Amino acid sequence: MKNTDNPFSFKTATLGYPILFVLTIWLVYWFEIRFGVIFNSWGVYPRTLEGLKGILFSPFIHGSVKHLFNNSIPLLVLSTALFYFYNKDSWRVLLFGLLLTGFITWLIGRPSYHIGASGMVYMLVSFLFFKGVFSSYYRLIALSLIIVFLYGGMLWYVFPIEKGISWEGHLSGLFVGFLFSFLFKTKIEKPKIYKWEQEDYKEEDDAFMKHFDENGNFVPTPKEEKEEFTSTKYQNIKFQAPNTNSESTETILPKVKITYTFKKREE
């Protein structure tokens, strides 16, 4: 029987949806190259009514193969981790994260077209890191440390240190992921508490600990001595002879052996 209470379970969708998302953004870029169209005007253009459509479409648009490749690998890895460790909240994090990250970029961004899935990448990095730290669960903390090891250097790009990079989108994603780590109350498996870790645990009442002395040496359990004696009883049984023509009866004395076993009282 499968354990349905296990919050960490790998399913086809765990890897299927991230792959589908990455294939979609590559397909959009291929369409641009193949038919010679440019979708940059469908990106986020801050504080304009026309630029609002970029909130939905900008994560699917990229300016170059390098830009696309730099976002594809982190997006695949991070979204897979999201679907595996936070499956119940994964779609809400992705959809609301896309909308809110794009909207904040629309509010604070420079007057230019902001395109690319890097805002989503920063949102996922921030959410997975802070959610794991706040959970105090060792698996999720380990995931947070892996996130820091792999993508900790991305933190510098939330500042305007390089031209042509939407640091506003990065900053928006970082803030949204941090915010979501508080808003989404994911049910997280708690570490198992053993008997000796409980507050009311008493060592002297533990049957297992009684096998050890104060120095930690094993003390074998003494064998119980048994005392046996045999008593033989006889019982008179009236038995009718098989011959029905005979009126006589005879007494048969069968021998019944009864054994009594007693445990010797410990002194």
N, C-alpha and C positions, 0 to 999 in steps of 0.2 A: 504494500500500500504506500502511495506517495504521500509525503508530508506536505500538506497544503498550507501549513502554518509557517513554512520556511520563507522569509521575505526575500532571500537571495536565490533565485532560480533562473537558470539559463533556458531561454526559449528561442524559437526561430526568429521571433520579432525582435529579440534583444540585439541581434546583429543585422537583421533584415532591414529594419527601418533606417538605421544610420547609413547602410550601404545605398539604399534607395535615395536618400537625401543627397548624398555625395554624387551619385550618378546623375541626379537631376541638375545640379549646378554645372557639372561637366557637359551635360547635354545642351544646356542653355549656351554655354561658351562655344561649343561646337557649332550650334545653329548660327551664332554671330559670325564665326569664321567662314562657314560654308556658304552662307547667303549674303555675306557682306553687310550685315546690319549691326547697328550699335545700340545697345539698350541702356547706355549711361543716363539718358534723360529720364529713365524710370527709377533712378535712385532717389535718395532722400535729399531734397533741397530745402534747407531750414527756413522756417517761418514763411512759407508760401503755401497757398492752397493746393497748387499743382504738385508741390513736393511731398504732400502727404501720402501719395500712392507709393512712394518709395519705402514706406514703413513695411509694406507687405512684400515688395519685389526686390528691394536692394540686396538682401542676403543671397539671392540667386544670380547676381550680376557681378562679374569680375573683369578687371581691366587688362590682365595679361595671364599667361600660363603660370608665371612665377607667383603672381597674386593668388591664383586659383589653387596651385599646389600647396602653398603655405597655409591655406585655410582648410584644405581637404583632409590632410592627415590628422590634425588636432580635432577637427569636427567629427571624424569617424571614431577616434579613440574616446573622446569625451562623451559623445552621445551614446556610445555603447555602454560606457560606465554608468551613465544616467539610467538607461533602460534596465541594467542589471541590478544596481544597488537601490534605485528609487523608482521601481517600475510603476507603482500606483500613481505617482505624481509626475511621471516623465512627460506626458503630453501637455499637462498644464504648464509645466516649467518651460517647455519648448515654445508653445503657442503664445502664452502670455509674455514670456521673455522676449520673443521676437517683436511683439507689438510694443511693449514698454521700452525696450532698448531703442527701437526705431523712433518712437515718439520723443524720448529724451534727446536723442541725437537731433531730431527736427527742432527742438527747443533751443539747444545750446550750440549747435554746429555753426561753422563758418558758412558764408554764402557760396556754396559749391556743392556739386553732386557727391554724395557719400554712398559708396557702393561696397559690396563684399560682405562675407559672412563672419568677418573678424569680430563684430560686435557680439554675435552669438557665441563665438569661441570664448571670449572674455566672460560672458555671462555664465557659461558652463564651468569654466575654470573657477570662478568666484563661488558659484553655488556648491560645487562638489567639495571645494576646500573648506569653506566655512561650515557647511552642513556636517561634514565629518568631524571637524574640531568640536562643534557644539554638541554632537551626539554622545561623546565620551565612550563610544563603542570601538573596540580595537580594530575591527575590520575597516570601518569607515575612517578612523584616524590613519590607518595605514594607507588608505586611498588618498587622503589629504596629503600625506608626505610624498607619495608618488607624483601627485599633481604638482607640488612645489618643485620636486626634482626635475620634472619634464618641462614645465612651463613657467617656472618662477621668473625667468628672465624677461617674460612678456610684460612684467609690471612697469618697466621703463617706458613702454609705448603708450601709457595713458597720459603721458606728458608730451607737449609739442616739441619733440627733439629732432624730428625729421620731417622735411617737406613731403607732401604727397600722401601722407598717412593720416587717416581720420582718427586722430587721438580722441576726438569727442565721442565717436562710436565705441572705442575701447573703454573709455571712462564710463559711458552709459551702461555698457554690458557689465562692467565690474560692479557698479552700484546696484544694478538690478539683481545680479546673482547674490550679492550680500543681503539684499532685502528679502529675496525669496527664501534664503536659508532660515529666516525667522518666520515668514508667513506660512510656509508649507510645513505642517506638523505631521511629518511622516512617522508612521509606527515603525520603530526600530527595535530589532531583537536585542533584548537585554542580556548581558553576560550571565551565565549560570552561576548561581550562588551555592556553593557546596555546604555541607552540614557544618564543617569546622570553621566556615567563614561567617556563620550566623552569630548574632549578638548573644543569644541565650545558650550557646554551645558550652558544655562542661566536659572537660577531658576525662574526668573520673567516671562519667556515665557512658562513655563510648566503649562499646564491647570490643572494638578492634584495638583500641589503645591499651586495653587491659593485658594484651599479649606482650607488652614491652615494659621494662622497668624504668626507673627514673633516669638511667643513663642511656636509654634508647636501645638496650639489648633485648633481643627476642627471648621471651619466656615461654617455653612449650607448655601446652595445656596438660595437666596430669591426667593419666588414664584412670577411668573409674573402675574400681575393683568390684567384682561380682561374686556372690556367694550362692551356691546352688545346693539343693538337697532334693532327693527324690522320695516321694511317698507313694506307696502302692495301696490302692483301695480295692475291695471286692464288693460286688453287689449281687445279691441273689436275684436271679431272673427265672421266672416260671416259663417254661417253654413246652409247648405241646409237641409231642413226637409226630413225625411226618405220617406215621401209619395211623390212619383214621379208624382202623378196626380195634386199635388198642385203647383202652380207657385209662391206662396208667400215664402218669406225668413224671417227668424227671427234672431235677434241678441242675442247671448248667451254671457253673461259676466262671464267667470270663474274667480274664485278668486285664485291668485297665491301668495303664501307667500315666500318672499325672506328674508333671514337673513344674515346680515353683521356682521362680528366679527373683532374687531380691538384690537391690543395690545397697552397697555398704554405706552407711551414713558417714559423711565426711566430718572429720574432727576439726 
